[in-house]
Amino acid sequence: MRDYYLNEGKIIKDKTEDEIKKELITSINNVILELNTAHENYDNAVGKEMIDYYSYQIKAFQSKYDYLIKTIKNMNINQFKKII
């Protein structure tokens, strides 16, 4: 089974498919919360430096989210179709 980079930087090895699914759900929920928080902070940012900071944060969280969605698609997990 492939190794997946999920859940706050941990590499998942030798996990069952159900354990990987749970990790994916947790990771996706966490990154969505982080992304929403970064968007809120960006909307309320004062000063160019803070706007730049939150812009980079949004880009990083969006990249992480995209990676997780790509992982789900590659695993062909049907129960995630409503997330994608």
Buried (B, 14 or more C-beta within 10 A) or exposed (E): EEEBBBBEEEEBEEBEEEEBBBBBBEBBEBBBEBBEBBBEBBEEBEEEEEBEBBEEBBEBBEEBBEBBBEBBEEBEBEEBEEBE
